[in-house]
C-alpha cells in the first residue's frame, strides 16, 4: 500500500473558541490514517495565524510544545485568508511533504473526507477538490451571496467548481509549479483549477459551526471575487469594449432617426425626460466601466510594486 507524508494546512484568524477541539480532532485523523498505512508517521499539521488578536497563537504554541506534529507561523498583521493559505502552502513545501490538504479552522468541512483525498491522490490525482453537497448550514444571505459569487466568477471567466472553497489536496508537483508564480495576489481557487494537472473531486457534508463566527461575508466574498476575476480573466474588459460599441451604435441610430424626422417631417423630436434618463443611464454605465478598468489598473499597480505577500513574525517548526 502507498504511503505519503501529509501536511494539513489551517489558516487561523481569531479562532481561540474552536482551535483546541479542531487540533485534537485532526491529530486523531492523522493517527487513524497512519494506523491504516495511508500516511507516514512524519505527517503534520501546519497552522498560519493571520494576525489574530486573541489567544490563537498561544494555543498553537502550547500544542507545539507538547506535540511535534503541530507546526505553525504567525503574521505581523492580518493579511487575509488567501495570503494565509498561500503562506501555508509555501511553508509545508519548505518543510517537506508529498501532499498538502487545506481545511478551515472551524472544522465545518468533514475532516474524514481527508482519507478520500488521500485515496484519490494515491490513484494518481495531483489535485483533489472538495465539493460540498449542499448549503443547508448557511444562512439566507450567505447562501445567496455564495451562489452569486460562483455564478459571477464563472460568467466572467474565472472558472471554479460550484461549491468548492479551499478544501483541497495538492501534490508536491502542484506546489513546485506554484513556486514559479510570483504574483502578489494569486487566486488559488482559479490557479489550481487551471493548472491542467489531473484533478479529482470528493463530495462532503458541511457541519454547523460549533463556536465563533465565520470570517466570510458579502464584503470579503466581493473582494475575493474581484481579485479572482482581475487575476485570471480579461473578459470584463472585452465586455466593456462590446458595451461601448453597442452604446455608440445606439447613439448613431438615434442620430439618424433625428435627421430623418427633421428633413422629411420638419419635426424636431420631443422628449426631454427621455434625454435626461438616457444621460443618467449612459453616465452611470461609463462610471461603472471606469470602475472595472480601475480594478485592473489597481491590480497592475499592486503587482508592479513587488511588495512581499506577507511578513512573518514567528515560526514554529
Secondary structure by P-SEA (a helix, b strand, c coil): ccccbbbbbbbbccccccaaaaaaaaaaaaaaaaaacccccccbbbbbccccccaaaaaaaaaaacccccccccccccccaaaaaaaaaaaaaaacccbbbbbcccccccccaaaaaaaaaaacccbbbbbbcccccccaaaaaaaaaaaaaaaaacccccccccccccccaaaaaaaaaccccccaaaaaaaacccbbbbbbbbbcccccccccccaaaaaaaaaaaaaaccaaaaaaaaaaaaaaaaaaaaaaaaaaaaaaccccccccaaaaaaaaaaaaaaaaaaaaaaaaaaaaaaaaaacccccccccccc
